[in-house]
Structure formats: structure tokens, C-alpha cells
Amino acid sequence: MSALVSRATRASRVAGLSALGLAAVLVSAPWWTDIATERLIGEFMVYLALATLWNLLAGYAGLVSVGQQAYVGFGAYVLISLASLAGWNPLWAVPMAGLGAAAIATPVARLVFRLQGAYFAIGTWVMAEVFRLVCAQISALGGGSGTSLTPAAMKLVAATRPAREAAIYWLALALGLGAVAVAYLLLRSRIGLALTAIRDSEIASDSLGIRIDRVKLAVYVLVAGLTGMVGALVELQKVRMSPDAAFSVNDWTAFVIFIVVIGGIGTIEGPILGALIYFVLREYLAELGSLYLMILGALAILVMLTAPQGLWGFVQRRFGLSLFPTGYRVRGL
Amino acid sequence: MTWINAVVQGVLIGGLYAMFAAGLSLIFGVMRLVNIGHGDLIVAASYLAWAVVHATGLHPLTSLVIVAPLAAAFGYALQLGVLNHTLGKGILPPLLVTFGLSVILQNGMLLIFTADTRKLDAGALETGSFALSPGVDIGYLPLLMFATALVVIAALQFLFYSTSLGREFRAVSDDREVAALMGIDDRRVYASAMALSLAVVAVAGVFLAIRSNFDPFMGPGRLIFGFEAVIIGGLGNLWGTLAGGVILGVAQGVGAEINPGWQVLAGHIAFFLVLAVRPRGLFPRIS
């Protein structure tokens, strides 16, 4: 009689290998696809990254933020400042945007962590508004109407247009897949164990000696840093940027929340599934305009009321399937 | 003198912010629910009043006779039909459901009323004023707004502490299960609280629509002002909420006096200052 304790299942091994294969295919995309497809995948990667990161906050650390647009916009502004004002290569500005966002997230956390639960949510939103209003005062970056990356700065990314598009595409791929990898590895680590415990019961994890505040702060700062890098990427993708677009609560938080809720909050697979559903829905329904957004909102409400674990939660319960397992199972008993 | 004027006008606009906040504070006090759609409901009430005024020719303030009961009925149904199902399951469901509600309301208003800005015309009330001292004029509308805020908060206070409905509110707020054991139908009590909250929202929406132009996307901004007033004043304290609204209004007025671009920013900074110094607000009541 031997019992085997493992994380991996056959499904997870297949999923892991498929994910690696898919990643290889995606990396080679610039050689076999056109710019429009590259851009669509790039945009998908932005939402995959944002959804995965928001899920780490809300699904695991219990930090339901509706202010992540603060770091998207901040990252965008760091990139455009370094590239257009200081003459940096925009690609080098991306890690700086991440470091900057993480650095500013630390004092921000000290303030907004004073608010509990739902009030924390609105507090983060107010903070994002502060970021937006301050950026709108920077006249060197166009004030309230914003500015564009200069052609000279874009040339520093790469000399020709196809090479530039490919570079931005690979950056998107690195951040999208990287965010999923970071979430996966983080959740399998010691901090991940603490996070999962916090997700299931704050009181119980506190009594077991988990320093909840520290874990939450660490996750908040990590997520802010990565979100700042995604913001810098968004700036590179869109070239033109205004404070209202860079700090948009709809674009960078509302859609992200819908993706995570519909896909399945508190799982790695949920945001991936949610992002796929979001893009499919958008392809077919986007021309409905505001009606499409109403459908999306209603869908999120419906999922929250009838299947709060989202579509992936349903799959997981029904079939016991886990593609990216973070817990252990006992087999062979 | 311009500074005194900025402070006086800030105090008066604080009445409007207190009305934004009172409905939010009420439902948080009764059921620990933070309604992200609160601001959009205020704007929806503005549109409803606009439609009623244009259909009937009533004065905007008189239109409240129709708008407030409709808003209250909607709140009652919303709570019974949707929001009650989100309670008692942690913070996420109510937050995300009201967030979805917010997006639905904004885009619904955009579909029905387009993105054009609108305004309610209250005639002579809007332009009339008297001089408090040279350089400080008090408009009848801001004064009426502030007086209404006083009446609304006094009425809520009375209802909360001196009526049987208020006793039920406090009972379910203290302990939902024990209240239910005592024969209180908590679902109906919550629905009544939401109806009351939306009646206040209707009053706030009509004043918002008389005071300035409005459009479908103004809601989140109003939610944030109301929320700031609640936190500055201290959770669960209705008169504190009025003080919070006044502080927010004064901060915005003074900020705008320094630089027009700093109006809203100054309010946010005042909010974070209070949060840094007194995390539980200036006059907290709920622990």
C-alpha cells in the first residue's frame, strides 16, 4: 500500500505541455501572421495579464480593488515621460514603469489599507482619481488632453514598422504569459499557501500565525508593479494617450472584473477562460455598443448570483479538472 | 473676501454631498452593503425627474412627488429581487453585483437619453440671491439645498431612533439572526432600507439636475463624493456625514480658488488627509 502525494494530474501534465507548445507557437506568430492579428493577440495579452493580476488581489488576498487603473495609467505616464521627455528607448522604460508603480504602491497601500472591504474598493478608486487629476496637471505631457509618443521615440523601439510591431507583440506576450506564470509560481510557494489560506478564511489563517497584513502588502505591491508594466505596454500599443483613457475605470478595471468573475475568481484558469470569453463576445457583440456593455454587466451579475465560482469553478466541481494545480492531492489510497 | 466666499459656497454645496452620502450611509449601516451603483442611481433619478418634468410640466421640485415614490419602489424591488441574494456571502458578491448594476445603468441611460448633457430648469430659484456681506452672496438654490439636507438627515435620524421601523433597522444591523428569531422579516427590512435610501437619492438627483448639467456618466463621480463625505464624517454617523459633506465642499471650494484644476483634487486630498490622521473618520459611531 503506497500512497502518492502529488500536485500533478494527467490533465495538468497535458495542460502544461500544451501551454508550452502554445507559447512556442505564439512566439513565432510574427513570422506567419499579419499585423492586425498580432495586435489582437497583444490586446488579449493585456487583458489576460490584468485579469490574472486582479484575481491575485481579489480572488486570493481579499483585496477587492476597483482602482487598478491607477497603475495602468501610472505605467503609461512613466513610459511616455522617459521616452518623450528624457529620450529613453521605450522598451527600457517598461521595467522602470514596473519599479515606479511598485515604489508608489507602498505608501498608497499604507493609506488605502485603512479601509475595510467594500470601502477599500472605493478608496482605491479615489486614489486612481488622484493619480488621474495629478497627471492631467502635467503641462509638459499635454495636461488634460494628453499627448502621443514621438515618432523618434517609436523608432528607438525598432527601425522598421514590422520589427516594431513584433517587438511590442513579444513584450505583450511576455507580460501576458509572464503574469500567469508569476501567479502560478507564487501560488505554489510559501506565500501562495498563505494566500490560499487567507482566501478560505482570514480568521483561521490569522490564528495559524500567518502575518496577513504583510502578505497582503507584498501581493498588492507585486501586482501594482506588474500592472504598471502592463500600463507601459498599453502606451506602446496605443501610442496616443490622454489622462481619461490611461486612467479609465471601465477599460482597465470594469472589463477586467467581468472577465475574472465570469471565468471564475480564485483560480488560475478562471481569468484565462474569462479573457477568451470576453474576446469572443466582443468580436460578435461589440457593434451593439452600449447594449453590449449592458449584456456583459448582466452576465457578470447572473454568474455572481447563480455560480459565484464562475464557469471554471463549475467545470472544476463537475469534472474535478485542474489544469494548473496549486494544491496537493493524495492518490493510490 | 473671495476666500470667505469660497468657504461659504463650499459649506452650502456640502449639503448636496451630504445628500449623496446619506443614502449610502443608511444602507451600509443597516446591511453592510456598499452600493457601487449609488451614484448612477442618483443620475438615473435626475433623468427620471427630467422625463417627468417634460411630460407633465411640473416644477422640478414638485416632480419629487412622483419621482421619489417611483425611486423608492424601484429600490424595494431591487433589494428583494437581486441584492438580498448577495448578502451574507462575503464582500465580493454585493460589490460586484452593484458594480454590474452601475455599468448597466450608465449604458442604459446612454441608450435612452444619448450622451447629450441635460439640465432641469427651476426658474427664478436658480438665479435669486441675497448679499450676506459685500462680496458674499448666498443663492436661494444652494441655501434650499443645504436646508433640505438638514431636513433629510434630521428625518432619517428620527426614523432610525424613534420609530418602530428604525428599531427594526437597528435590530437587523446589530444581529441579523437574532432579529429574525424575534420575528423580524429581515429581507423586507432590507428592502425598506433600500427604498428609503432611494427616496433620498431621488431628492439628491433632482437637486443635482437643477444645479448643473448632467450626463449618463456622472454617477461614479457622485458616488465618490458621497463616499468621501461618509468616511470623513465617520461611519454610521448621519450628522457626521453632513460634517463630512461640508468639509469636502469647503476643500473643493478652496482648491478651486487656488487653481480651477484643483477643485476635485483638493477634495480627494482632504479625504486622504483625514484617513491618514483619523482612519475611522472624524465622528465615528460604528466600530
Interface residues (C-beta under 8 A of the other chain):
Chain A: A58 G62 V64 V66 L111 R114 L115 G117 A118 Y119 A121 I122 G123 W125 V126 M127 E129 V130 L133 V134 A136 Q137 G144 V249 N250 A254 I257 F258 V261 I265 S290 L291 L293 M294 L296 G297 A298 A300 I301 M304 L305 P308
Chain B: L33 V34 I36 V82 H85 T86 K89 I91 L92 P93 P94 L95 L96 V97 F99 G100 L101 S102 V103 I104 Q106 N107 G108 L110 L111 P220 L223 I224 F227 E228 I231 G261 W262 V264 L265 H268 I269 F271 F272 L275 A276 P279
